[in-house]
Amino acid sequence: MLALLLTQLETEEDKKLFRQIYKTHYKLIYSIALKYLSSKDMAKDVFQEVFIAIVKNFDLLKSLFRRKNKSLDLFGYKKQVA
């Protein structure tokens, strides 16, 4: 799935940022979905939809990063993005 989503992004910088978001948050998103849905298949579907939405709205997400000093703050977790 990650490889397919990366093909939707235009620049290497965008791909690098998306990989960082994915790597930092994939376990959390999946575990939250699994907790609420109690179904691995449904949790996987929600997980995929979240990352599809991120790719579709990537320009907006990038502008938010720029305003926050390149600080990644999703789900209350802060991490510096290079």
SULJO-V213519 format. One record per pair of residues at least 24 apart in sequence whose ideal C-beta (glycine too) atoms are under 10 Angstrom apart, sorted by the first residue. I is the first residue (numbers start at 1). J is the second residue. If there is no record, write none. Layout:
I|J, I|J
This chain:
1|26, 1|44, 1|47, 1|48, 1|51, 1|52, 2|26, 2|51, 4|48, 4|51, 4|52, 4|55, 5|48, 5|51, 5|52, 5|54, 5|55, 5|56, 5|58, 6|55, 7|55, 8|52, 8|55, 8|56, 8|58, 9|55, 9|58, 10|58, 10|59, 13|62, 14|55, 14|58, 14|59, 14|61, 14|62, 16|81, 16|82, 17|58, 17|61, 17|62, 17|65, 17|70, 17|72, 17|81, 17|82, 18|51, 18|54, 18|55, 18|58, 18|61, 18|62, 20|72, 20|79, 20|80, 20|81, 20|82, 21|51, 21|54, 21|55, 21|58, 21|61, 21|65, 21|72, 21|74, 21|79, 21|81, 22|51, 22|54, 24|72, 24|74, 24|75, 24|77, 24|79, 24|81, 25|50, 25|51, 25|54, 25|72, 25|74, 25|75, 25|77, 25|79, 26|50, 26|51, 28|74, 28|75, 28|77, 29|54, 29|74, 29|75, 32|75
